């Protein structure tokens, strides 16, 4: 429950979007994999699939 509240607060403040941009940039640059990003961030893998 606390994690969900923290996520909503961070999402509202734009932190989640900023983090996703950083992770996606690292993935695109080949520095990390999507699996690495999932493990580090705790976000679902679907959030790192960009089309």
C-alpha positions as CSV (number, residue, x, y, z in Angstrom):
1,X,0.0,0.0,0.0
2,X,2.7,2.5,0.9
3,X,4.6,1.7,-2.3
4,X,1.5,2.5,-4.3
5,X,1.1,5.8,-2.6
6,X,4.7,6.6,-3.2
7,X,4.4,5.7,-6.8
8,X,1.4,8.0,-7.3
9,X,3.1,10.9,-5.6
10,X,6.2,10.4,-7.8
11,X,4.1,10.0,-10.9
12,X,2.3,13.3,-10.2
13,X,5.5,15.1,-9.6
14,X,7.0,13.9,-13.0
15,X,9.7,11.9,-11.4
16,X,8.5,8.6,-12.9
17,X,8.5,10.1,-16.4
18,X,12.0,11.5,-16.0
19,X,13.3,8.1,-14.7
20,X,11.7,6.3,-17.6
21,X,13.4,8.6,-20.0
22,X,16.8,7.9,-18.4
23,X,16.3,4.1,-18.4
24,X,15.1,4.2,-22.0
25,X,18.1,6.2,-23.1
26,X,20.4,3.8,-21.3
27,X,18.7,0.9,-23.0
28,X,18.9,2.6,-26.4
29,X,22.6,3.2,-25.9
30,X,23.1,-0.4,-25.1
31,X,24.4,0.3,-21.6
32,X,21.7,-1.8,-19.9
33,X,18.9,-4.2,-20.9
34,X,15.2,-3.8,-20.2
35,X,15.5,-6.6,-17.6
36,X,18.2,-4.6,-15.8
37,X,15.9,-1.6,-15.8
38,X,13.0,-3.6,-14.4
39,X,15.2,-5.0,-11.6
40,X,16.6,-1.6,-10.6
41,X,13.5,0.4,-10.9
42,X,10.8,-2.0,-9.9
43,X,8.6,-0.8,-12.8
44,X,6.9,-3.4,-15.0
45,X,8.7,-4.4,-18.2
46,X,5.9,-3.0,-20.3
47,X,6.9,0.5,-19.3
48,X,10.2,0.1,-21.1
49,X,8.8,-1.1,-24.4
50,X,8.9,1.9,-26.6
51,X,7.7,1.9,-30.2
